[in-house]
Amino acid sequence: MLATGRLPITVIGGVFCPLCQQKTSHGIFNMEGKIKGNDSVVCETEPLLNRAPRLSGRERAASRWVTVEPLLLLAACSYMLTAVLRIQYVLVRVQESYNYTVHTDSPCPVRNQTGNMSYISDADTQARIQADSARWMLLFSLAGALPGFVSAILMGALSDRFGRKIFLNLSTIGSASFAGVCTAVMAFNLRLEVFLAADLAIGLTGGQMTIVSLCYSYIADVTTKKQRTFRIVVIETVYVLVGLTQIGAEYCYEALGFAATAGIATGLGVLAFIYSVIPHILIETIERKGQQPLGQTLRQTVRGVGRLFYSEGGTVRTWCLLLIFATLFMLTPMESSLQVKTLYVQAEPFCWSPVTIGYNAALFSTVLLVGNIGGFKLLSKCFSSQWIFHISCFSTVGVNVVFGLVRTNELLFWATLLLVLSGLCFPVLRGSLSKLVGADEQGVALSFLGCVENFGMYVSPIAVNAVYMATVASYAPLVFFVIAGITCVPPVLFGIMHVVIKRSIDPQILASHTVTD
C-alpha cells in the first residue's frame, strides 16, 4: 500500500511515477484514485516529456537548407573526374599501341615520336588513333547501358516504398567502385578491357543519373510546388560546380600522374558514401508503413509506371510522356559531346594539353553556373518555363554549330560562352514533370525520368561515338552538326504539341508550367 496524501492506491506491477506518484502502465489510477483509462494515464510530467509533437523525417528534412547537395557534389566530382581522366588515359594507351610518345608540353606539329612513324601529325594515323579511342569509349558505354537502364527505374521507384537513403547508399557504392576500378587499371597498367568492369559496376547500381534522380525525388519530398523549381536549379548548380574541379584535377594529373589523380576521385566517392550512411546527417523522408513481399512491391512499381502514362489524365499524361522524351533528346549534346570533344580537341589543329582541357571545363562550368542561377531568375520574370526550355535548346544548337565551324583555340573558348543558357532545360523539365503528377507519383515519375536519363547517358555516347568513328577521317566536325540537329527535335515536338492541345488543356495545367518563383 502506498499513501499519496489523498486516497490510498495499490500498485500492482507496472512503472510508478515518482513525481506525481501514480502508476503509468496497466490498471492505472490517477492521484485521486480514479481510473483514467484502460491502458494509459495522463502523468503530470507527461506534457514535458511525452506530449511534445514529434516531427516526421520529411518535416525535419524540410526545415534544412542543406540536404543532399554535399552528397551529390562529392559523388559527381568522383564520377566526372574519373570519366574525363579515363578518356585521356585511353587515348594515351592507344597512342602507345601505335608507338607514339606524346609530350603534352610541346607544340602539336613537333611532338616527339618513336618507332617507324616519321611524323605525329600524319592525318591518317591520327584518324586511326581517334577512331580506336572512340571505339573503346563505345564499348565502355555498352557495358553499362543495359544494367543501368533496368536498375535506374527499379531503384528510383522502389525508393517510394523503402526510402531514399538505402538506394543513395547503393548508388554511391557504385560510384566509388567505378573510380576504384579505374584507379586500379591506371596504377597497374592493366588491360583496357578491365574498364568494362567499372562500367558494369556503376550500371548495376543505377549509374550517376540515378543519384541525380534520387536527389531530385528527395527535394520533391521536402519542398512545395512553389519552391521546387528553384531548389532543382540549385541542385543543377551543385552539379555544374563539379567542372570547376577539373583545373585542379588536370594539374594533379600533370604532377602526380593518372593513378594518383584517380585515387583522389575514389576518395571523393568514399566520402559521398560516408555522408549518406552517417545517422542524422541525411534524414530519411519516406516512412515505411508496413512490410510486404518484394514481388508484390515490384508489381506495384511496374503498375505505377504504367499509371504514369495510361491512367486517366488525358493531356497531363501526354505532357509527361513528352517531357520524358525531350529529356532523352537533350541528353545527347550534354553527355555524348563530352567524350567526343575531349578526343576532338586533342587532335590537330587544336592539340590541347590536359591543363587546357581543365581550363575549358572550368569555363564551361562557370558559364553554366551563371546561366542556371542568374539566367533562370531573369528569364522566369518574362517567360514561362516552356519558353525558357526553347531558349535553352537553341542555345545548345548554336554552341554545337559554332563548335563545328571554328578552327582556332581562341574561337573555341569564345564558343563556350554561348552555353550560358544551355543548362536551363533540365531543371525546367524536371520541375514541370514534378508539378504534373501527384504527390504519390513523385518517386515513380522522377525515377522513370532518371531511367530515361540513364538510358540516354549510355546510348547517346554509343551513337555519337559511332558517328565520330565513321567520319573522323573524312570530316571530323560533322558530328557536332549531327548533335545540333538532334537538339532541334525537342523544341519542335513541344511546339507541335502546344498547338495541338492548347485548346483542350486545363488552364490550371498551363499555369503550372509557368515558373513564378
QUIWORA-V690867 format. One line per field, one symbol per residue. phi: phi as a letter, one per 20 degrees, with the letter a starting at -180 (. if undefined). burial: b if it has 9 or more other ideal C-beta (glycine too) atoms within 8 Angstrom, else e. Layout:
phi=???
burial=???
This chain:
phi=.dedncdfceddmnddefedlbfdbfmecefendfeafcbbeefefgeddeffeffffffffeeedceffffffffggffffffffgffffffffffemdcedfedfgfdffbcnefebfegfffffffffffffffffffffdffffffffffffffffddofffefgffffffffgfffffffffdlfffffgfffffffffeonfffgffffffffffdceffeffffffffgfgffggffffffffffffednfffffffffffffffffffdffmedefddeeerebgffffffffffffffgddffrlfgfffgfffffffffffgffeffffffffffeefeelfegfffffffffgffffffffeffffffffdcfffffffffffffffffffffefccfffffffffffgdfefffffffffffffdffedffffffffffffffffefffffffffffedffebgfgfffffffffffgffffffffffdgeeffgfffffeeedd
burial=ebebeeeebeeeebebbeeebbbbeeebbbeebeebeeeebebebbeeeeeeeeeebbebbeebeebbbebbbbbbbbbbbbbbbbbbbbbbbbbbebbbbbeeeeebeebbbeeebeebbbeebbbbbbbbbbbbbbbbbbbbbebbbebbbbbbbbbbbbbbbbbbbbbbbbbbbbbbbbbbbbbeeeebebbbebbbbbbbbbbbbbbbbbbbbbbbbbbeeebbbbbbbbbbbbbbbbbbbbbebbbbbeeeebbbbbbbbbebbbbbbebbeeeeebbbbbeeeeeeeeeebbebbeebbbbbbeeeeebbbbbbbbbbbbbbbbbbbbbbbbbbbbbbbbbbebbbebbbbbbbbbbbbbbbbbbbbebbeebbeebebbbbbbbbbbbbbbbbbbbbebeeeebbbebbbbbbbbbbbbbbbbbbbbbbbeeebbbbbbbbbbbbbbbbbbbbbbbbbbbbbebbeeebbbbbbbbbebbbbbbebbbebbeebeeebeeebbebbebee
